[in-house]
């Protein structure tokens, strides 16, 4: 019985606490609106669907059984991350803050009270 209660408590904690996908979707929604959040959610779930399809087709078992295939996949992932890093560093324009949005100094946001934030 104690094992079942421990399992239930751990399950509830894992369900309640948002993971990286949930945090990503919430951040995009809060910063860029409903449509950006919806697109992010669709992208995350499309990635999950691709993973499920590959697992059903046996690709996951093949990669797990073959050290060479696993190494190739790891190096492809490293290459993709390096490509994303280079693209981010070499980007000439700054981030798109949206129309009419002005950056707020960290000093002001760290010391703002709810009444000061509304003025």
C-alpha positions as CSV (number, residue, x, y, z in Angstrom):
1,X,0.0,0.0,0.0
2,X,2.8,2.4,0.8
3,X,4.4,1.7,-2.6
4,X,1.1,2.6,-4.3
5,X,0.8,5.9,-2.3
6,X,4.4,6.8,-3.1
7,X,3.8,6.1,-6.8
8,X,0.6,8.2,-6.7
9,X,2.4,11.1,-5.0
10,X,5.2,11.0,-7.6
11,X,2.7,10.8,-10.4
12,X,0.8,13.8,-9.2
13,X,4.0,15.8,-8.8
14,X,5.1,14.9,-12.3
15,X,1.7,15.8,-13.7
16,X,1.4,19.2,-11.9
17,X,4.9,20.5,-12.5
18,X,5.3,21.7,-16.1
19,X,8.1,20.3,-18.1
20,X,10.3,22.1,-20.7
21,X,7.7,21.8,-23.4
22,X,5.0,23.3,-21.1
23,X,7.3,26.1,-20.0
24,X,8.2,26.9,-23.6
25,X,4.6,27.0,-24.7
26,X,3.6,29.2,-21.7
27,X,6.5,31.6,-22.4
28,X,5.7,32.0,-26.1
29,X,2.0,32.5,-25.3
30,X,2.8,35.1,-22.6
31,X,5.4,37.0,-24.7
32,X,3.9,36.8,-28.2
33,X,0.2,35.9,-27.7
34,X,-2.3,33.1,-28.3
35,X,-1.3,32.4,-31.9
36,X,2.4,32.0,-31.1
37,X,1.5,29.7,-28.2
38,X,-0.8,27.6,-30.4
39,X,1.9,27.3,-33.1
40,X,4.4,26.2,-30.5
41,X,2.1,23.6,-29.0
42,X,1.4,22.2,-32.5
43,X,5.2,22.1,-33.1
44,X,5.8,20.3,-29.9
45,X,3.1,17.7,-30.5
46,X,4.3,17.2,-34.1
47,X,7.7,16.3,-32.8
48,X,6.1,13.9,-30.3
49,X,4.1,12.3,-33.1
50,X,7.3,11.8,-35.2
51,X,9.0,10.2,-32.2
52,X,6.0,7.9,-31.7
53,X,5.9,6.9,-35.4
54,X,9.6,6.1,-35.4
55,X,9.2,4.0,-32.2
56,X,6.3,2.1,-33.7
57,X,8.3,1.4,-36.9
58,X,11.2,0.0,-34.9
59,X,13.7,2.8,-35.6
60,X,14.1,3.4,-31.8
61,X,15.0,-0.2,-31.2
62,X,17.4,-0.2,-34.2
63,X,19.2,2.8,-32.8
64,X,19.3,1.3,-29.3
65,X,20.7,-1.9,-30.6
66,X,23.4,-0.4,-32.9
67,X,26.2,1.6,-31.3
68,X,27.2,2.9,-34.8
69,X,23.7,4.2,-35.5
70,X,23.5,5.7,-32.0
71,X,26.8,7.5,-32.6
72,X,25.7,8.8,-36.0
73,X,22.5,10.1,-34.4
74,X,24.5,11.8,-31.6
75,X,26.9,13.5,-34.0
76,X,24.1,14.6,-36.2
77,X,22.5,16.2,-33.1
78,X,25.7,17.9,-32.2
79,X,26.0,19.3,-35.8
80,X,22.5,20.6,-35.7
81,X,23.1,22.3,-32.3
82,X,26.3,23.9,-33.6
83,X,24.4,25.1,-36.7
84,X,21.7,26.7,-34.5
85,X,24.4,28.3,-32.3
86,X,26.3,29.8,-35.3
87,X,23.0,31.1,-36.9
88,X,22.1,32.7,-33.6
89,X,25.5,34.3,-33.0
90,X,25.9,35.5,-36.6
91,X,22.4,37.0,-36.8
92,X,22.8,40.7,-37.6
93,X,19.5,42.0,-36.2
94,X,18.4,41.9,-32.6
95,X,15.4,40.0,-31.3
96,X,12.0,41.2,-32.5
97,X,10.4,42.7,-29.5
98,X,7.1,43.3,-31.2
99,X,5.3,46.5,-32.2
100,X,5.2,49.1,-29.5
101,X,7.0,47.1,-26.9
102,X,9.9,48.9,-25.2
103,X,12.5,47.1,-23.2
104,X,12.4,47.7,-19.5
105,X,15.6,48.0,-17.5
106,X,16.2,45.0,-15.1
107,X,16.6,47.5,-12.3
108,X,13.1,48.7,-12.7
109,X,11.5,45.3,-13.0
110,X,13.3,43.9,-10.0
111,X,12.2,46.8,-7.8
112,X,8.7,47.3,-9.1
113,X,5.7,46.8,-6.8
114,X,2.3,45.9,-8.2
115,X,1.1,49.5,-7.8
116,X,4.2,50.9,-9.5
117,X,3.9,48.5,-12.4
118,X,0.4,49.7,-13.3
119,X,1.5,53.3,-13.7
